[in-house]
Amino acid sequence: MVVPAELRQVADRARPVTLAREQTLPLVAALRPLLPDGALARGSVVAVGGTGATTLALNLAAGPSCAGSWVVVVGLGELGLAAAAEAGVELGRLALVDPGGDASWSGVVGALIGGIDVI
């Protein structure tokens, strides 16, 4: 099949510069062995629960925040900023959001997706 030169040029301009799996957020050294490629893939969902879940979540957010990414914590009003700083989160890149009730939590998170690296 012969592809016209004009069509080939359009295809080259539309081709993504990087693949989605190559767009990653850095992790702190201690967590790199736990995730594929030693990084957090953009667009991925990581759920943590149980004892130490907040500490683990803060450690997951530390690498991206120190690399310049914004981190938003939604609905965790009792989060201690000292604990976040101790985990390595850059406090100047951390926002805390109170959604104002269970019904609006999903709306707040939905509004943040696409604009914030770590929620």
N, C-alpha and C positions, 0 to 999 in steps of 0.2 A: 504494500500500500504506500503510495506516495503522498506525503503531507506537504501542502503548499507552504512556502516560506513564511507567509504572513501568519498562518495559523500556528506554526512552530514558534514564532516570535511572541505571539499572545500567550501561548502555553508556558514559555520560559518566564514571562513577566508574572504570570499568575502562580507559578510554582512557589510553595512556601520556602522561606529561607531556612527554617528549622522545623523538624518534626515535633509534634506535641510531646512525645516522650523525651525529647532532648531539652525541653524547657523545664528546668528543675529549680528548686529552692534549696539552698545549702542547709546542712544539718551540723549540729555540734559533733565533735569527733566521737564522743561516746555512743551516739545513736547511728552513726553511719553504717555499722555492720548489720543493723536491724532492718534496713530498707533496701530495696533493689537499687543498684548503682550508687549507693551511699548518699542518696539525696531524696528529697520530697518532690514527687512529680506534680507539676501544676495541674490543677483541676481534680486532683485525687481527694478522696475522703478517707480520713484516718479517725477511727473511733477509739476512744480510750475510756475505760471504766474501772471501778473498783478502787481499792486502796492505792493511793499514789497517783490517781488519774490526773489530778490537777498539776502535780509536779511533772509528770511525763508530758502533758500538753504544753506546759510552759517551756520545757526543754526542747520540744519540737518547734516551738515558735522562736526560740532564741537565735538559732542560726539565720533564718530569714530576716528577723528584725535587725540583727547586727550587720547584715548585708544590704540594708536599706529598704526592706519591704515593710509595709504596714501590717500590723496585727490588730485585730479587733476581737474582743471578748464580749459575747452577748449573753446577758442574763445571769451573770455570775458576780453579783454585787459584793459578795463577801471575799472576792479575790484580793489578796494582800499585795500591794505594789512592792513591798520589800521582798516578798517571796518571788515575785516576777523578776525583780532585779537580781536576786541571788541566783535564779535559774539562768541568768544571762540575757534576759529580754532587754532590749534597748527601750527604756521607758519613753523616750522621745518619739518612738514609733508604735506606741501602744495606745489603743483607745478602748474605753470601757463603755458599753451601751446597755442601758436598762430598757428593755422593750416595752415595759409597762403592762405586762400581763401575758398569759400563755397564748391568747388568740393572735397577738401581733408579733410573736417571736419569729414565726416563719416569714412574715412580711419583711421584717427587719433584715433577716439573713438573706432573703431573696434580693433585697435592694443592695446588699453589700457584695454579693457574688458578681464577679466580673470586674470589680473595681478595687478589691482588697485581696492581697495575696494569701493571708492566713486568717481564717475566721474560726 
